[in-house]
Amino acid sequence: REDVQTCKQQKRWTELTNYFAIVFDNSSNLNANFKKTDDEYEGDTKRRLEINFSKVYSVYDLLVTLPIEVQKVTLRAILNNLLRDRRLQSKDEIKAYIILLLNPQFNHRNTYTIFAHLLRQISVLKDVQHHYLVHTFKNIAQEKFREMVKRIQRFISARLSLSNSKDDDLPPKSKCLWWIPSATKILALLNAASNLATPQLMNYQEFYNPSLDHLDLLVEYYNWQCSTGPNCFSFCQYPFILSLAAKRTILQKDSEQQMVVMARKSLVAKVQQHQVPEIGMLFLNLTIRRSHLVSDSLNEIARKQMELKKKLKVTFAGEPGLDMGGLTKEWFLLLTRQIFQADFGMFTYDPVARVYWFSCAPCDNLQEFNLVGALMGLAVYNSVQLDIRFPPIVYKKLLSPAVVPPNVQKAVVGVTKATLSDLKLVYPDLTNGLQELLNYGGNVEEDMGATFQISHNVFGTTTTYDLKPGGADIAVTAENRDEYVQLYIDYLLNQSIYRQFQAFYHGFHSVCASNALILLRPEEIELLVCGSPALDMNDLMKVTVYDGYNSESETVKYFWEVVTSLSGDVQKQLLLFATGSDRVPVGGMQEMHFKITRVENVNMLPVSHTCFNQLVLPAYKSKKVLKQKLLVAIENAEGFGLE
């Protein structure tokens, strides 16, 4: 800093130019200049060679303020360095790569050629060296780490968007096919470092690159499926970089292809049997009696297992009307409401966590759990959101494994390593008790009097379970309490509900079985099933269409003033009332089809229309009256088609 101030006052940059030319010219100089000193370790000589990141940040912050001539000298030195030191091997040597990755000069397009060579050299390092880089990346300041990720993301986006015209300032794509694969591999190292850090350095969504949404994602998917050899590249190899919108597109395209295949098989079978093909054979047609909702749904799905990958069409027995999407949504909504009722006995509800969990009561008929799994699979497969509140670990278990093992009968499915954090989202009160046990400073054995045997109440009957052989005779002590808590968690979240979740798992995968599931994180599965909880009614206002009204109509203005003034919970109730879900689609409000229709000379409540996603409103002359009617309609809603 002092040198910079001196040079600025004297308007002479020789000393700084020499400094950057020498330091950045080779890896040894870089590492020597930016290593921590003995004083900074307070005598701990084992870590003497670590990078002094504070100095790295300071030098780079100053570098970008210096004249362009000094910056050019630095870039030339880096280029010489990369061309000379092509085979860095030791841990001490490859620290130079980390220092160079932090260089903000690589934010600019005119430095991308040099940046590409840096990324390539890092990408071809051995696995053990990549492992070292990942654990070193964890020590980078969060802000600088995020800047580094964005820098590489911009590099990838710029390379993808090049038109290969004569005006491009970068080489044509045909001559630098290795640019994007190299950059993506480095992002994978950074993503791994972020996941290993506590807390994570970046949210997983920050690694998404939206520019990839515009690629031919089905081609990327098929390239990934068919890739052979180390030189084949597809973004699907690195799913962390694909946004949920991109993954959903892949899942939908793959689903559509499977639907076409199933429809073609049905058509061929009809022709071979000399039967006349019907349009209905192209769909999964379910005919349901409202009075026997669960049993009919279970029987229909069980009877048509081979047709689950067709497009879903629902008909309610004895009711006219074609399913244009509304009846399907209504079936999903009514069925989930009935299945999750407490007296149905399949799921328990925790009012504190506000989630449902699988009942551990003995169950001889597991078809209902298979039905719920199939229901979730059909929702994902047909792009319908469900009003289901499961804890996050359910989606983690659904991807354990993501692809159903070939030996279905003997394979263990739906079992995952669970933590106290997972349990807290299912049984928060119990988790607090276990945490107190772990933190207890007194005599655990004498004061707690616990053993490796637990008891739980199921429908008024108390049953016991040994967490390990002879658990009733093994006391919980300060030395073994960690083991006790882990076994307790495993019992509650895995062992006690294994058969129920196994049926649920197979039901889900009977519909959604696809390699595309490998691309998804558990959090993304939840968003696909339930939608996003983030709600902004102003966004809904922008996509609303009107029939009999327009955006300037007095009643419409009243309506939106009322809606935007409501609490978040009531807004969600309104969305649930009108659309069948209180969550927003993965792609945002712009994917919703919301319509307000005017009815003349009727003094009625604003009620949801039978085709869903539509409100029917008379012409209200008072904002106060409209608000009262709207709240009463939401509160009293038992279903849809109330008019």
C-alpha positions as CSV (number, residue, x, y, z in Angstrom):
1,R,0.0,0.0,0.0
2,E,2.9,2.3,0.8
3,D,4.5,1.5,-2.5
4,V,1.3,2.3,-4.3
5,Q,0.9,5.6,-2.6
6,T,4.5,6.5,-3.3
7,C,4.2,5.6,-7.0
8,K,1.0,7.6,-7.3
9,Q,2.6,10.7,-5.8
10,Q,5.7,10.4,-8.0
11,K,3.7,9.2,-11.1
12,R,6.4,6.6,-11.6
13,W,5.4,2.9,-11.6
14,T,8.7,1.2,-12.1
15,E,8.9,-0.4,-8.7
16,L,5.4,-1.8,-8.8
17,T,5.9,-3.0,-12.4
18,N,9.0,-4.9,-11.3
19,Y,7.3,-6.3,-8.3
20,F,4.4,-7.8,-10.3
21,A,6.7,-8.9,-13.1
22,I,8.9,-10.8,-10.7
23,V,6.3,-12.3,-8.3
24,F,3.8,-13.5,-11.0
25,D,6.5,-14.8,-13.4
26,N,6.8,-18.2,-11.7
27,S,5.0,-20.4,-9.2
28,S,7.9,-20.4,-6.7
29,N,7.9,-16.6,-6.5
30,L,4.1,-16.6,-6.0
31,N,4.2,-19.1,-3.2
32,A,7.1,-17.4,-1.5
33,N,5.5,-14.0,-1.7
34,F,2.1,-15.1,-0.4
35,K,3.0,-17.7,2.3
36,K,2.4,-17.0,5.9
37,T,5.4,-16.1,8.1
38,D,6.5,-17.7,11.3
39,D,5.1,-14.8,13.3
40,E,1.6,-15.3,11.9
41,Y,1.6,-18.9,13.2
42,E,2.7,-18.0,16.7
43,G,5.3,-20.7,16.6
44,D,3.1,-23.4,14.9
45,T,5.6,-24.4,12.2
46,K,3.5,-27.2,10.9
47,R,1.4,-24.7,9.0
48,R,4.1,-22.3,7.9
49,L,3.6,-22.9,4.1
50,E,-0.2,-22.0,4.1
51,I,-1.3,-19.1,1.9
52,N,-1.7,-15.7,3.4
53,F,-5.1,-15.0,1.9
54,S,-5.3,-11.6,3.5
55,K,-2.3,-10.5,1.6
56,V,-3.6,-12.0,-1.6
57,Y,-6.8,-10.1,-1.3
58,S,-5.0,-6.8,-0.5
59,V,-2.6,-7.1,-3.4
60,Y,-5.4,-7.9,-5.9
61,D,-7.6,-5.1,-4.6
62,L,-4.7,-2.7,-5.2
63,L,-3.8,-4.2,-8.6
64,V,-7.1,-3.4,-10.3
65,T,-6.7,0.3,-9.3
66,L,-3.3,0.6,-11.0
67,P,-2.6,1.9,-14.5
68,I,-3.3,-0.5,-17.4
69,E,0.4,-0.8,-18.1
70,V,1.0,-2.4,-14.8
71,Q,-1.9,-4.7,-15.2
72,K,-0.7,-5.8,-18.6
73,V,2.8,-6.6,-17.2
74,T,1.1,-8.8,-14.6
75,L,-0.9,-10.7,-17.2
76,R,2.2,-11.2,-19.3
77,A,4.0,-12.6,-16.3
78,I,1.1,-14.9,-15.6
79,L,1.1,-16.2,-19.2
80,N,4.8,-16.8,-19.0
81,N,4.3,-18.6,-15.7
82,L,1.6,-20.9,-17.2
83,L,3.6,-21.7,-20.3
84,R,6.7,-22.4,-18.3
85,D,5.3,-24.3,-15.3
86,R,3.1,-26.9,-17.0
87,R,3.7,-29.7,-14.6
88,L,3.2,-28.4,-11.1
89,Q,3.0,-31.5,-8.8
90,S,3.6,-30.9,-5.1
91,K,1.2,-29.3,-2.7
92,D,3.4,-26.3,-2.3
93,E,3.6,-25.8,-6.1
94,I,-0.1,-26.0,-6.8
95,K,-0.9,-23.3,-4.3
96,A,0.1,-20.9,-7.0
97,Y,-3.0,-22.0,-9.0
98,I,-5.2,-21.0,-6.0
99,I,-3.6,-17.6,-5.9
100,L,-4.0,-17.1,-9.6
101,L,-7.7,-18.2,-9.5
102,L,-8.4,-15.3,-7.1
103,N,-7.1,-12.7,-9.6
104,P,-9.9,-10.3,-10.4
105,Q,-8.3,-9.4,-13.7
106,F,-9.9,-12.6,-15.1
107,N,-13.3,-10.9,-14.8
108,H,-12.6,-9.2,-18.1
109,R,-13.2,-10.8,-21.5
110,N,-9.9,-9.8,-22.9
111,T,-8.1,-12.0,-20.4
112,Y,-10.1,-15.2,-21.1
113,T,-7.5,-16.8,-23.3
114,I,-5.0,-16.7,-20.4
115,F,-7.7,-17.7,-17.9
116,A,-8.6,-20.7,-20.1
117,H,-5.0,-22.0,-19.9
118,L,-5.0,-21.6,-16.1
119,L,-8.3,-23.6,-15.8
120,R,-7.0,-26.3,-18.1
121,Q,-3.8,-26.8,-16.1
122,I,-5.8,-27.2,-12.9
123,S,-8.4,-29.5,-14.5
124,V,-5.8,-32.1,-15.6
125,L,-4.2,-32.5,-12.2
126,K,-4.4,-35.8,-10.5
127,D,-7.2,-36.8,-8.1
128,V,-5.0,-36.4,-5.0
129,Q,-4.1,-32.9,-6.0
130,H,-7.7,-32.0,-6.7
131,H,-8.5,-33.3,-3.2
132,Y,-5.9,-31.0,-1.7
133,L,-7.3,-28.0,-3.7
134,V,-10.8,-28.7,-2.4
135,H,-9.7,-28.6,1.2
136,T,-7.7,-25.5,0.6
137,F,-10.6,-23.7,-1.1
138,K,-12.6,-24.0,2.1
139,N,-10.2,-21.5,3.7
140,I,-11.1,-18.7,1.2
141,A,-13.2,-15.8,2.5
142,Q,-16.9,-16.3,1.5
143,E,-17.1,-13.1,-0.5
144,K,-13.9,-13.9,-2.5
145,F,-15.1,-17.5,-2.9
146,R,-18.4,-16.3,-4.4
147,E,-16.5,-13.9,-6.7
148,M,-14.3,-16.7,-7.9
149,V,-17.4,-18.9,-8.7
150,K,-19.1,-16.1,-10.6
151,R,-15.9,-15.4,-12.5
152,I,-15.9,-18.9,-13.9
153,Q,-19.6,-18.9,-14.5
154,R,-19.3,-15.7,-16.6
155,F,-16.4,-17.3,-18.5
156,I,-18.7,-20.4,-19.3
157,S,-21.6,-18.1,-20.3
158,A,-19.4,-16.0,-22.6
159,R,-18.0,-19.0,-24.3
160,L,-21.5,-20.5,-24.9
161,S,-22.9,-17.2,-26.3
162,L,-20.1,-16.6,-28.8
163,S,-21.4,-16.3,-32.4
164,N,-18.0,-17.1,-34.0
165,S,-18.3,-13.9,-36.1
166,K,-15.2,-12.1,-37.2
167,D,-15.8,-9.5,-34.5
168,D,-15.4,-12.0,-31.7
169,D,-12.3,-11.2,-29.6
170,L,-11.9,-14.8,-28.6
171,P,-10.8,-17.9,-30.6
172,P,-13.5,-19.8,-32.5
173,K,-15.2,-22.5,-30.6
174,S,-13.8,-25.2,-32.9
175,K,-10.3,-24.3,-31.7
176,C,-11.0,-24.3,-28.0
177,L,-13.5,-27.1,-27.3
178,W,-11.6,-27.7,-24.0
179,W,-12.5,-24.3,-22.5
180,I,-15.9,-25.2,-21.1
181,P,-15.1,-28.7,-19.8
182,S,-12.0,-27.3,-18.0
183,A,-14.0,-24.5,-16.4
184,T,-16.8,-26.8,-15.3
185,K,-14.4,-29.2,-13.7
186,I,-12.9,-26.4,-11.6
187,L,-16.5,-25.4,-10.6
188,A,-17.0,-29.0,-9.5
189,L,-14.0,-28.6,-7.1
190,L,-15.4,-25.3,-5.8
191,N,-18.9,-26.9,-5.3
192,A,-17.3,-29.8,-3.4
193,A,-15.4,-27.3,-1.2
194,S,-18.6,-25.3,-0.5
195,N,-20.5,-28.5,0.5
196,L,-17.7,-29.6,2.9
197,A,-17.4,-26.2,4.6
198,T,-19.5,-25.6,7.8
199,P,-21.5,-23.5,7.2
200,Q,-21.6,-23.9,3.4
201,L,-19.8,-21.2,1.6
202,M,-22.6,-20.8,-1.0
203,N,-26.1,-22.0,-1.3
204,Y,-26.4,-24.8,-3.9
205,Q,-28.7,-22.6,-6.1
206,E,-25.9,-20.0,-6.5
207,F,-24.0,-22.6,-8.6
208,Y,-26.8,-22.6,-11.2
209,N,-25.8,-21.2,-14.5
210,P,-29.1,-19.8,-16.1
211,S,-27.4,-19.5,-19.6
212,L,-27.5,-23.3,-19.8
213,D,-31.3,-23.2,-19.8
214,H,-31.2,-22.2,-23.4
215,L,-29.2,-25.2,-24.6
216,D,-30.7,-28.3,-26.2
217,L,-30.9,-30.1,-22.9
218,L,-32.3,-33.3,-24.3
219,V,-29.1,-33.6,-26.4
220,E,-27.0,-32.9,-23.3
221,Y,-29.0,-35.7,-21.5
222,Y,-28.6,-38.2,-24.3
223,N,-24.9,-37.4,-24.7
224,W,-24.5,-38.1,-21.0
225,Q,-26.4,-41.4,-21.3
226,C,-24.3,-42.5,-24.2
227,S,-21.0,-41.0,-23.2
228,T,-17.9,-43.3,-23.4
229,G,-14.3,-42.4,-22.8
230,P,-12.7,-39.6,-20.7
231,N,-13.0,-36.9,-23.5
232,C,-16.8,-37.0,-23.7
233,F,-18.4,-34.0,-22.0
234,S,-22.0,-33.2,-21.0
235,F,-23.2,-30.7,-18.4
236,C,-25.3,-33.5,-17.0
237,Q,-22.1,-34.9,-15.7
238,Y,-22.0,-31.9,-13.4
239,P,-25.7,-31.5,-12.3
240,F,-24.9,-28.8,-9.7
241,I,-24.5,-26.3,-12.5
242,L,-27.9,-27.0,-14.1
243,S,-30.8,-24.9,-12.7
244,L,-33.9,-26.6,-11.4
245,A,-35.8,-25.3,-14.5
246,A,-33.2,-27.0,-16.7
247,K,-33.5,-30.3,-14.8
248,R,-37.2,-30.1,-14.9
249,T,-37.1,-29.6,-18.7
250,I,-34.9,-32.8,-18.9
251,L,-37.3,-34.7,-16.7
252,Q,-40.3,-33.5,-18.7
253,K,-38.7,-34.3,-22.0
254,D,-37.6,-37.7,-20.8
255,S,-41.2,-38.3,-19.5
256,E,-42.7,-37.2,-22.8
257,Q,-40.4,-39.6,-24.6
258,Q,-41.5,-42.4,-22.3
259,M,-45.2,-41.4,-22.8
260,V,-44.7,-41.6,-26.5
261,V,-43.1,-45.1,-26.2
262,M,-45.9,-46.3,-24.0
263,A,-48.5,-44.9,-26.4
264,R,-46.8,-46.5,-29.4
265,K,-46.7,-49.9,-27.7
266,S,-50.5,-49.6,-27.0
267,L,-51.1,-48.7,-30.6
268,V,-49.0,-51.6,-31.9
269,A,-50.8,-54.0,-29.5
270,K,-54.2,-52.9,-30.8
271,V,-53.2,-53.3,-34.4
272,Q,-51.7,-56.8,-33.8
273,Q,-55.0,-57.8,-32.2
274,H,-56.9,-56.4,-35.2
275,Q,-58.7,-54.0,-32.9
276,V,-59.7,-50.4,-33.8
277,P,-57.4,-47.9,-32.0
278,E,-59.1,-45.4,-29.7
279,I,-57.7,-42.0,-28.6
280,G,-58.3,-43.0,-25.0
281,M,-55.6,-45.7,-25.2
282,L,-53.0,-43.0,-25.4
283,F,-53.7,-41.9,-21.8
284,L,-53.7,-43.2,-18.3
285,N,-57.5,-43.0,-17.7
286,L,-58.7,-43.2,-14.1
287,T,-62.4,-43.4,-13.3
288,I,-63.0,-42.5,-9.7
289,R,-66.1,-42.5,-7.5
290,R,-66.0,-39.6,-5.0
291,S,-67.6,-41.8,-2.4
292,H,-64.8,-44.4,-2.7
293,L,-61.9,-42.0,-3.5
294,V,-59.0,-44.0,-1.9
295,S,-60.1,-47.5,-2.8
296,D,-60.9,-46.7,-6.4
297,S,-57.6,-44.8,-6.8
298,L,-55.7,-47.7,-5.3
299,N,-57.5,-50.3,-7.5
300,E,-57.1,-48.2,-10.7
301,I,-53.4,-47.6,-10.2
302,A,-52.8,-51.2,-9.2
303,R,-54.7,-52.4,-12.3
304,K,-53.0,-50.1,-14.7
305,Q,-49.3,-50.4,-13.5
306,M,-48.1,-50.8,-17.1
307,E,-49.8,-47.6,-18.1
308,L,-48.5,-45.2,-15.4
309,K,-46.1,-43.5,-17.8
310,K,-48.9,-42.3,-20.1
311,K,-50.5,-38.9,-19.8
312,L,-53.0,-38.8,-16.8
313,K,-56.7,-38.2,-17.4
314,V,-59.2,-38.4,-14.5
315,T,-63.0,-38.8,-14.6
316,F,-65.3,-38.7,-11.7
317,A,-68.0,-41.4,-12.1
318,G,-71.4,-40.0,-12.8
319,E,-70.2,-36.5,-13.6
320,P,-70.0,-34.9,-17.1
321,G,-67.0,-33.0,-18.2
322,L,-63.6,-33.5,-19.9
323,D,-60.4,-33.4,-18.0
324,M,-58.5,-30.4,-19.3
325,G,-56.3,-30.4,-16.2
326,G,-58.8,-29.2,-13.5
327,L,-60.2,-32.7,-12.7
328,T,-56.7,-34.1,-12.4
329,K,-55.8,-31.3,-9.9
330,E,-59.0,-31.9,-8.0
331,W,-58.3,-35.6,-7.7
332,F,-54.8,-35.0,-6.4
333,L,-56.1,-32.5,-3.9
334,L,-59.0,-34.5,-2.5
335,L,-57.0,-37.7,-2.4
336,T,-54.1,-36.2,-0.5
337,R,-56.4,-34.5,1.9
338,Q,-58.2,-37.8,2.7
339,I,-55.0,-39.9,3.0
340,F,-53.3,-37.4,5.4
341,Q,-56.2,-37.2,7.8
342,A,-55.2,-38.4,11.3
343,D,-58.0,-41.0,11.5
344,F,-56.7,-42.7,8.3
345,G,-53.8,-43.9,10.3
346,M,-51.0,-43.7,7.7
347,F,-49.3,-40.6,8.8
348,T,-48.7,-38.7,12.0
349,Y,-48.6,-34.9,12.2
350,D,-46.3,-32.8,14.4
351,P,-47.9,-29.4,15.2
352,V,-44.6,-27.9,16.1
353,A,-42.6,-29.1,13.0
354,R,-45.9,-28.8,10.9
355,V,-45.0,-31.9,8.9
356,Y,-46.4,-35.3,8.3
357,W,-44.4,-38.5,9.0
358,F,-44.9,-42.2,8.4
359,S,-46.8,-44.0,11.1
360,C,-44.7,-46.8,12.6
361,A,-47.8,-48.8,13.6
362,P,-47.7,-52.4,12.3
363,C,-49.3,-52.5,8.8
364,D,-50.3,-55.6,6.9
365,N,-51.5,-53.8,3.8
366,L,-48.8,-51.5,2.4
367,Q,-50.7,-50.7,-0.9
368,E,-51.8,-47.4,0.5
369,F,-48.2,-46.3,1.0
370,N,-47.4,-47.5,-2.5
371,L,-50.4,-45.4,-3.7
372,V,-49.0,-42.2,-2.0
373,G,-45.6,-42.8,-3.6
374,A,-47.2,-43.3,-7.0
375,L,-49.3,-40.2,-6.4
376,M,-46.2,-38.1,-5.8
377,G,-44.6,-39.7,-8.9
378,L,-47.6,-39.0,-11.1
379,A,-47.6,-35.4,-9.8
380,V,-44.0,-34.9,-10.9
381,Y,-44.5,-36.8,-14.1
382,N,-47.6,-34.7,-15.0
383,S,-46.2,-31.4,-13.7
384,V,-48.9,-31.0,-11.0
385,Q,-48.0,-29.6,-7.5
386,L,-49.2,-31.3,-4.4
387,D,-50.2,-29.8,-1.1
388,I,-48.0,-32.3,0.9
389,R,-45.9,-31.3,3.9
390,F,-43.1,-33.9,4.3
391,P,-39.8,-33.1,6.1
392,P,-36.7,-32.8,3.9
393,I,-35.4,-36.2,4.8
394,V,-38.2,-37.9,2.9
395,Y,-36.8,-36.6,-0.4
396,K,-33.3,-37.6,0.7
397,K,-34.6,-41.1,1.3
398,L,-36.4,-41.1,-2.1
399,L,-33.0,-40.7,-3.7
400,S,-31.4,-43.5,-1.7
401,P,-30.7,-44.8,-4.3
402,A,-31.8,-42.5,-7.1
403,V,-32.1,-45.5,-9.5
404,V,-34.0,-48.6,-8.4
405,P,-31.5,-51.5,-8.0
406,P,-31.9,-54.4,-10.4
407,N,-32.6,-56.9,-7.7
408,V,-35.6,-55.2,-6.3
409,Q,-36.6,-57.9,-3.8
410,K,-33.4,-58.0,-1.9
411,A,-32.1,-54.5,-2.3
412,V,-32.2,-52.1,0.6
413,V,-33.9,-48.9,-0.5
414,G,-35.0,-45.6,1.3
415,V,-32.3,-45.9,4.0
416,T,-30.0,-42.9,4.5
417,K,-27.6,-41.6,7.1
418,A,-29.7,-39.2,9.3
419,T,-28.5,-36.6,11.7
420,L,-29.9,-34.7,14.7
421,S,-30.7,-31.9,12.3
422,D,-32.9,-34.2,10.2
423,L,-34.7,-35.5,13.3
424,K,-35.4,-31.9,14.5
425,L,-37.5,-31.3,11.4
426,V,-39.6,-34.4,12.3
427,Y,-39.7,-34.5,16.1
428,P,-38.4,-31.1,17.4
429,D,-39.3,-31.7,21.0
430,L,-37.6,-35.1,21.1
431,T,-34.6,-33.7,19.4
432,N,-34.3,-31.0,22.1
433,G,-34.2,-33.8,24.7
434,L,-31.5,-35.8,22.9
435,Q,-29.5,-32.6,22.5
436,E,-29.7,-32.0,26.2
437,L,-28.4,-35.6,26.8
438,L,-25.4,-34.9,24.6
439,N,-24.7,-31.6,26.4
440,Y,-25.2,-32.9,29.9
441,G,-22.3,-32.2,32.1
442,G,-23.2,-34.4,35.1
443,N,-23.2,-38.2,35.6
444,V,-25.2,-39.4,32.6
445,E,-25.6,-43.0,33.8
446,E,-26.8,-42.2,37.3
447,D,-28.8,-39.0,36.6
448,M,-30.5,-40.1,33.3
449,G,-31.0,-43.8,34.0
450,A,-31.4,-44.5,30.3
451,T,-30.6,-47.8,28.5
452,F,-30.2,-48.8,24.9
453,Q,-33.9,-49.7,24.8
454,I,-36.6,-47.3,23.8
455,S,-40.4,-47.3,24.1
456,H,-43.0,-45.7,22.0
457,N,-46.8,-45.6,22.0
458,V,-48.8,-46.8,19.0
459,F,-52.6,-46.4,19.1
460,G,-52.5,-46.7,22.9
461,T,-50.1,-49.7,23.0
462,T,-46.6,-49.2,24.3
463,T,-43.9,-51.2,22.6
464,T,-40.2,-51.5,23.3
465,Y,-37.2,-51.8,21.0
466,D,-33.6,-52.6,21.7
467,L,-31.3,-50.2,19.8
468,K,-28.6,-52.9,19.9
469,P,-28.5,-56.6,21.1
470,G,-29.1,-56.7,24.8
471,G,-29.9,-53.0,24.8
472,A,-32.1,-53.2,28.0
473,D,-29.0,-54.1,30.0
474,I,-26.7,-51.5,28.5
475,A,-26.7,-48.2,30.3
476,V,-26.3,-44.9,28.5
477,T,-23.1,-43.2,29.6
478,A,-21.1,-40.1,28.7
479,E,-18.8,-42.4,26.7
480,N,-21.5,-44.1,24.6
481,R,-24.3,-41.4,24.4
482,D,-23.2,-40.4,20.9
483,E,-23.8,-44.0,19.8
484,Y,-27.1,-44.1,21.6
485,V,-28.4,-40.9,19.9
486,Q,-27.3,-42.0,16.5
487,L,-29.0,-45.4,16.9
488,Y,-32.1,-43.7,18.2
489,I,-32.2,-41.4,15.1
490,D,-31.6,-44.3,12.8
491,Y,-34.5,-46.3,14.4
492,L,-37.0,-43.4,14.2
493,L,-36.1,-42.3,10.6
494,N,-35.2,-45.6,9.0
495,Q,-35.8,-48.8,10.8
496,S,-39.2,-48.2,12.4
497,I,-40.8,-47.2,9.1
498,Y,-38.7,-49.3,6.7
499,R,-41.6,-51.4,5.2
500,Q,-43.9,-48.4,4.9
501,F,-41.2,-46.3,3.2
502,Q,-40.1,-49.2,1.0
503,A,-43.6,-49.4,-0.4
504,F,-43.7,-45.6,-0.8
505,Y,-40.3,-45.6,-2.5
506,H,-41.4,-48.2,-5.1
507,G,-44.6,-46.4,-5.7
508,F,-42.8,-43.2,-6.6
509,H,-40.2,-44.9,-8.7
510,S,-42.8,-47.0,-10.5
511,V,-43.8,-43.7,-12.2
512,C,-40.6,-41.6,-12.1
513,A,-37.9,-44.3,-12.7
514,S,-35.4,-42.5,-14.9
515,N,-31.7,-41.7,-14.9
516,A,-32.8,-38.1,-14.9
517,L,-33.5,-38.4,-11.1
518,I,-29.7,-38.8,-10.6
519,L,-29.4,-35.1,-11.6
520,L,-31.7,-33.9,-8.8
521,R,-30.9,-33.0,-5.2
522,P,-33.5,-33.9,-2.5
523,E,-34.3,-30.2,-2.1
524,E,-35.1,-30.0,-5.8
525,I,-37.4,-33.1,-5.7
526,E,-39.4,-31.3,-2.9
527,L,-39.7,-28.1,-5.1
528,L,-40.9,-30.3,-8.1
529,V,-43.5,-32.0,-5.9
530,C,-44.7,-29.0,-3.8
531,G,-43.5,-25.9,-5.6
532,S,-41.7,-22.9,-4.1
533,P,-43.0,-21.4,-0.8
534,A,-41.9,-17.9,-1.9
535,L,-45.0,-16.0,-2.8
536,D,-45.4,-12.5,-4.3
537,M,-48.9,-11.5,-5.3
538,N,-47.6,-8.6,-7.4
539,D,-46.0,-11.2,-9.7
540,L,-49.4,-13.1,-9.9
541,M,-51.1,-9.7,-10.8
542,K,-48.7,-9.4,-13.8
543,V,-49.7,-12.7,-15.3
544,T,-53.5,-12.6,-14.6
545,V,-55.8,-12.4,-17.6
546,Y,-59.4,-11.1,-17.4
547,D,-62.7,-12.0,-19.0
548,G,-65.4,-9.2,-18.6
549,Y,-62.9,-7.1,-16.7
550,N,-59.6,-5.4,-17.5
551,S,-56.7,-4.4,-15.3
552,E,-58.2,-0.9,-14.8
553,S,-61.7,-2.1,-13.7
554,E,-62.8,-0.8,-10.4
555,T,-63.5,-4.3,-9.0
556,V,-60.2,-5.6,-10.2
557,K,-58.3,-2.7,-8.5
558,Y,-60.3,-3.4,-5.3
559,F,-59.4,-7.1,-5.6
560,W,-55.7,-6.6,-5.8
561,E,-55.6,-4.0,-3.1
562,V,-57.3,-6.4,-0.8
563,V,-55.1,-9.4,-1.8
564,T,-51.8,-7.5,-1.4
565,S,-52.9,-6.3,2.0
566,L,-53.7,-9.8,3.3
567,S,-51.2,-11.6,5.5
568,G,-48.9,-14.2,3.9
569,D,-50.8,-17.1,5.3
570,V,-54.2,-15.8,4.0
571,Q,-52.6,-15.2,0.6
572,K,-51.5,-18.8,0.5
573,Q,-55.0,-19.9,1.4
574,L,-56.4,-17.8,-1.5
575,L,-53.9,-19.4,-3.9
576,L,-54.7,-22.9,-2.6
577,F,-58.5,-22.1,-2.9
578,A,-58.1,-21.0,-6.5
579,T,-55.3,-23.3,-7.9
580,G,-55.2,-26.3,-5.7
581,S,-51.8,-25.5,-4.3
582,D,-50.5,-22.7,-2.0
583,R,-47.0,-22.8,-3.6
584,V,-45.5,-21.2,-6.8
585,P,-44.4,-23.4,-9.7
586,V,-40.7,-24.0,-10.1
587,G,-40.5,-21.5,-13.0
588,G,-42.2,-18.7,-11.0
589,M,-45.6,-17.0,-11.2
590,Q,-45.1,-16.5,-15.0
591,E,-45.9,-20.2,-15.4
592,M,-49.3,-19.8,-13.7
593,H,-52.5,-19.4,-15.7
594,F,-54.7,-17.2,-13.5
595,K,-58.0,-15.8,-14.8
596,I,-60.6,-13.5,-13.3
597,T,-64.0,-13.8,-14.9
598,R,-66.9,-11.4,-14.4
599,V,-70.5,-12.6,-13.9
600,E,-73.4,-10.2,-14.3
601,N,-76.3,-9.6,-11.9
602,V,-75.4,-12.3,-9.3
603,N,-74.8,-11.6,-5.7
604,M,-72.5,-14.5,-4.9
605,L,-69.2,-15.3,-3.2
606,P,-66.0,-15.2,-5.2
607,V,-65.5,-18.9,-5.7
608,S,-63.1,-21.1,-7.5
609,H,-64.2,-22.3,-10.9
610,T,-64.4,-26.0,-11.7
611,C,-61.6,-25.7,-14.3
612,F,-59.2,-24.3,-11.6
613,N,-56.9,-21.3,-11.7
614,Q,-59.9,-19.1,-12.2
615,L,-61.9,-16.8,-9.9
616,V,-65.5,-15.8,-10.7
617,L,-66.4,-12.4,-9.4
618,P,-69.5,-10.2,-9.6
619,A,-69.0,-6.4,-9.8
620,Y,-68.3,-5.4,-6.3
621,K,-68.8,-1.7,-5.5
622,S,-67.1,-1.8,-2.1
623,K,-63.6,-2.9,-1.3
624,K,-64.7,-3.7,2.3
625,V,-67.5,-6.0,1.1
626,L,-65.2,-7.8,-1.4
627,K,-62.7,-8.5,1.4
628,Q,-65.4,-9.9,3.7
629,K,-66.8,-12.1,0.9
630,L,-63.4,-13.3,-0.1
631,L,-62.3,-14.3,3.4
632,V,-65.6,-16.1,4.0
633,A,-65.3,-18.0,0.8
634,I,-61.7,-19.1,1.7
635,E,-62.7,-20.1,5.2
636,N,-65.7,-22.1,4.2
637,A,-64.1,-23.8,1.2
638,E,-64.5,-27.6,1.4
639,G,-63.5,-28.3,-2.2
640,F,-63.8,-26.9,-5.6
641,G,-66.6,-26.2,-8.1
642,L,-68.6,-24.7,-5.2
643,E,-70.7,-22.6,-7.6
